[in-house]
Amino acid sequence: MLGRFEEVRRLRPVDLVRPVAGPLPAVPCLAVAQPVAGAATRTGWRAEDGTEIAAHLDRDGVRLEVRLAGVAETHRHRSRRHGRPEAAPDSLALTLTGPHLVAWTLEAGRWRVRARVDLAVDHGVEVHREDWLASLRPDAAQHGLFGQVGLRDLRLVTEADGTAYRAPDLPADHVLLTATSAGPGAFSSGHCSVWALDTARLELTHRADLFFRRRGAAGTGVFGDHAVHLLHHEGQWLVAASTWGDFDKRRPGASVGVTLAESSADLTQGVHLLDSSPLPLPTDGLTSVGVWDPHLVLDDDRWLVGYVSASRFFRFHPVLAEGPALDRLALRAAAARRTATEGTTLHRDPRVGDGWLVLASDGRDGRRGQRERYPVFDLDLTEIGALDAPYPTNIPWPTLVPSSAGLLMVGFDTTPSGGPLVGYGSHGDVVLARQVATARTAG
């Protein structure tokens, strides 16, 4: 079904400090860096309330220093195993991604994590407060947004009908993708970014970063929510995002939902902080502790929305809803017997009866026969086939991108970055596969 795909290239754009033109936005995704000079180097931020957060490098290695507002004591955090650079570092950097405060050293051209602390858990800092973020002042030669150490959750930017959005400032062989820009930690260290993919030269170029302002039950503050779908509809942009920006499995009642933001600004370029509201996705009759991975399509006069529902963390399956409006959706189907399937994506194929296929990705923790593959469903989520494509590690989304040489599949894997102190979350390589065989008629 849809032919055979073969891997043709891997990409790994790493960018720790991304300079920003104009005032730095009040978002929990910041970075500073300072060239190493002399016996000691220090860099960090100071907030208007007196809070100071810094990275310090000297002959004893790297440590983090946190001094809270109104408190004389400075808390120091050092990793006994990983705190000493293995080679003479060229730069010292400090990043704040969600609650994760992380010190890095640039060694032989590669960034390595040397110290880390959770500001929210260990020090009670409300890192999502917009006024506090706006008051941070850097003390560094380089400062700006945190970029990424890996990319995952790549999805095609589309028109509302599911076709690829064509940016007027780009050549015809370019498409736009959203991605989760991976930080030095799990879900809450990522954020959403927008990239241009040259489908001929197979190169990625960064274009934009998107952040979300939430209020109410889904949390209040500014967040780096990600795993999104960006679509263009009637001159407006819609962004459906998964609320991973503050997810912590340890927190009682932890959940993930989907929000929707709208904007008339060009979200494909620059840095944007968007007001978002909950997008209720139906889970009637399902045991559900959270939903994520939204994909939206307007099919004539009805919306089709694919997503994932979890019966617990982390046991999850594809779901499809439909309705005349996004606030009037009803559950159409759920593949509830699957246990590790996500990346639900609607794909139009004119050879199929109603034109729509639902693609997904079976992770390695699925049931027997449902592991490390890309199942293809109809709109009732009955499996009707599978994509013949390489399956990297993790659960790569089945994102299909049009090109003059046939379809490209854009996936990702779990290749880490930053060294062992990072743990889970810094993945991954972007894995590109090209269609190399003529597809047979489905069904």
Order of alpha helices (4+ residues) and beta strands (2+ residues): beta-beta-beta-beta-beta-beta-beta-beta-beta-beta-alpha-alpha-beta-beta-beta-beta-beta-beta-beta-beta-beta-beta-beta-beta-beta-beta-beta-beta-beta-beta-beta-beta-beta-beta-beta
